[in-house]
Amino acid sequence: MKRLQRPRRMPVDPYILLLLGTVGLAALLPARGTAADVASGASTAAIAFLFFLYGARLSTREALAGLKHWRLHLTVLACTFVVFPLLGLAARGLVPVVLTHSLYTGLLFLTLVPSTIQSSIAFTSLARGNVPAAICAGSFSSLAGIVITPLLAAVLLGSSAGGFSTDSLGRIVLQLLVPFVAGQLLRPWIGDFVTRNKKVLSLVDRGSILLVVYTAFGEGMVQGIWHQVSPLHLAGLLGVEAVLLAVMLTLTWYGGKALGFDRADRIVIQFAGSKKSLASGLPMASVLFGAQASLAVLPLMLFHQMQLMVCAVIAGRRSRDPEAVSPAPAAASRIAVGTGTRSD
């Protein structure tokens, strides 16, 4: 008899544990008064710096080269910014029995944020898919999300996201778009520095996001909005997100087949089209929701860990497909390019 193998441990991103620890710290010791003003100002600066780094990392040449595979990228963008939001709108019928209005707002926001970069590349590589296409697909999604996510939030969330006033438009431009463009413009001079120091800058990325989380959840604690959430509604949220992820994983895989894509490209569509970026979503929520951001990002934080665990299992199984072909060494080596944080 063959010896039974122990099941592999489900992957738990250590950064998620840091995020949960930050939430716990904000719950016990939220910033108040002057300290809250300082934390809010630091959070605003951190968001701007994050998007500056995103702009400095994105290779314009690689992005333009990737346009040759336009059908794949349009498919991923459609999954991210059309199919996901439609499913989010369909979940409106679950309020108030399964989800509270605040949790539904967060769930709908989750469906609007761009796809991941780094984890999409990593899972595509593991599953022996089209790695260069995954790099471009994730980059295009993040770039498009800077404009599309706020616009979709304005249309679909309305007053829940503060509306689409001149003030909110100004915050989006100043905190997200201007730093990103500045990073792109300065890339010829700082691109090599960013690449050489990607590990250090990754720590800066993560620290900035932790500051954004602490500020958002601290404001929520001070205003008492966490009393709106019960364990039953949290369980309902997890169930809804599990169904949402399962539907997207199924649609992206079989939809890619129906559209005539080969196996390597279908892997890109499945992993890039079914995931949402924590690194982009957290700062965007802070800009769009203000003090209400803590509840708005909770569904995204939970979905992020869920997608990592499920996609890790799927990627491992895809790697053992009989028709799997190892990625070219040159393509695999490009995974190391600093295109985003590991926690995206």
Buried (B, 14 or more C-beta within 10 A) or exposed (E): EEEEEEEEEEEEBEBBEBBEEBBEBBBEEBBEEEEBEEBBEBBBBBBBBBBBBBBBBBBEEBBEEBEEBEEBBEBBBBBBBEBBBEBBEEBEEBBEEBBBEBBBBBBBBBBBBBBBBBBBBBBBBBBBBBBBBBBBBBBBBBBBBBEBBBBBBBEBBEEBBBEBEEEBEEBBEBBBBBBBBBBBEBBEEBBEEBBEBBEEBBEBBBEBBBBBBBBBBBBBBBEEBBEEBEEEBBEBBBEBBBEBBEBBBEBBBEBBEEEEBEBBBBBBBBBBBBBBBBBBBBBBBBBBBBBBBBBBBBBBBBBBBBBBBBBBEBBEEBBEEEEBEEBEEEBBEBBEBBBBBBBB
